[in-house]
Amino acid sequence: MGFLISLAAKAVGERFAPLLAYGLIILAIVGAVLWLRADAYHDGERATDAKWVAAGKKLEAQAKAAAGKADDASVKRVEQNNAKVAQEKEKLDEAEAAGSSPLDVLFGG
């Protein structure tokens, strides 16, 4: 500490040298703490960003899987609807061939 005070004494005189030396030390400590905190903050920010990216990728994979399941279910519904329409068409054709009303087939009679 004496070395720093003697250097400060050459710059500002003996009266203010201790104040300047202690002020520089305090300033260096505060600067180091602030730098460490900023560095830790940025590390945490990068870790959080990495978690968000990983969650986004996981969500995309889940969305693709859900889309595949939805497509499968949609295909089943379309096939069921086509089968139902084909059955109704057969009943309508039978009713027309028998000479009865197609509305009786559709709505009961």
C-alpha positions as CSV (number, residue, x, y, z in Angstrom):
1,M,0.0,0.0,0.0
2,G,2.9,2.3,0.8
3,F,4.2,2.0,-2.8
4,L,0.8,3.0,-4.2
5,I,0.6,6.0,-1.8
6,S,4.1,7.1,-2.8
7,L,3.1,7.0,-6.5
8,A,-0.1,8.9,-5.7
9,A,2.0,11.5,-3.7
10,K,3.9,12.3,-6.8
11,A,0.7,12.9,-8.7
12,V,-1.4,14.8,-6.2
13,G,0.8,15.6,-3.2
14,E,1.3,14.0,0.2
15,R,-2.0,15.3,1.6
16,F,-4.3,13.7,-0.9
17,A,-2.2,10.7,-1.7
18,P,-3.7,8.3,0.8
19,L,-7.2,9.2,-0.3
20,L,-6.3,8.6,-3.9
21,A,-4.6,5.3,-3.1
22,Y,-7.5,4.0,-1.0
23,G,-10.0,5.3,-3.6
24,L,-8.2,3.5,-6.4
25,I,-8.2,0.3,-4.4
26,I,-11.9,0.6,-3.6
27,L,-12.6,1.5,-7.2
28,A,-10.7,-1.6,-8.4
29,I,-12.6,-3.9,-5.9
30,V,-16.0,-2.4,-7.0
31,G,-15.0,-2.8,-10.6
32,A,-14.0,-6.4,-10.1
33,V,-17.2,-7.2,-8.3
34,L,-19.3,-5.5,-11.0
35,W,-17.4,-7.3,-13.8
36,L,-17.8,-10.7,-12.0
37,R,-21.6,-10.0,-11.6
38,A,-22.0,-9.0,-15.2
39,D,-20.1,-12.1,-16.3
40,A,-22.3,-14.3,-14.1
41,Y,-25.4,-12.6,-15.5
42,H,-24.3,-13.2,-19.1
43,D,-23.5,-16.8,-18.3
44,G,-27.0,-17.2,-16.8
45,E,-28.5,-15.5,-19.8
46,R,-26.7,-17.8,-22.2
47,A,-27.8,-20.8,-20.2
48,T,-31.4,-19.6,-20.2
49,D,-31.2,-19.0,-24.0
50,A,-29.9,-22.5,-24.5
51,K,-32.8,-23.9,-22.4
52,W,-35.3,-22.0,-24.5
53,V,-33.7,-23.3,-27.7
54,A,-33.8,-26.9,-26.4
55,A,-37.4,-26.4,-25.4
56,G,-38.3,-25.1,-28.8
57,K,-36.7,-28.0,-30.5
58,K,-38.5,-30.4,-28.2
59,L,-41.8,-28.6,-28.9
60,E,-41.2,-28.8,-32.7
61,A,-40.6,-32.6,-32.4
62,Q,-43.8,-32.9,-30.3
63,A,-45.7,-30.8,-32.9
64,K,-44.5,-33.1,-35.7
65,A,-45.5,-36.2,-33.8
66,A,-48.9,-34.7,-33.0
67,A,-49.3,-33.7,-36.7
68,G,-48.6,-37.3,-37.7
69,K,-51.2,-38.6,-35.2
70,A,-53.7,-36.0,-36.4
71,D,-53.1,-37.0,-40.0
72,D,-53.6,-40.7,-39.1
73,A,-56.9,-39.8,-37.3
74,S,-57.9,-37.6,-40.2
75,V,-57.3,-40.5,-42.6
76,K,-59.5,-42.8,-40.4
77,R,-62.3,-40.2,-40.3
78,V,-62.2,-39.7,-44.0
79,E,-62.3,-43.5,-44.6
80,Q,-65.2,-43.9,-42.2
81,N,-67.1,-41.0,-43.8
82,N,-66.5,-42.5,-47.3
83,A,-67.7,-45.9,-46.1
84,K,-70.8,-44.3,-44.6
85,V,-71.5,-42.3,-47.8
86,A,-71.1,-45.5,-49.9
87,Q,-73.6,-47.3,-47.6
88,E,-76.1,-44.5,-47.9
89,K,-75.6,-44.4,-51.7
90,E,-76.3,-48.2,-51.9
91,K,-79.4,-47.7,-49.8
92,L,-80.5,-44.8,-52.0
93,D,-79.9,-46.9,-55.1
94,E,-81.9,-49.8,-53.6
95,A,-84.7,-47.5,-52.7
96,E,-84.8,-46.0,-56.2
97,A,-84.7,-49.5,-57.8
98,A,-87.6,-50.6,-55.5
99,G,-89.5,-47.4,-56.4
100,S,-89.7,-46.0,-52.8
101,S,-88.7,-42.5,-51.8
102,P,-85.0,-41.8,-51.2
103,L,-86.0,-39.5,-48.3
104,D,-87.4,-42.5,-46.5
105,V,-83.9,-44.0,-46.6
106,L,-82.2,-40.8,-45.4
107,F,-84.6,-39.8,-42.7
108,G,-86.5,-43.0,-41.9
109,G,-90.0,-43.6,-42.8
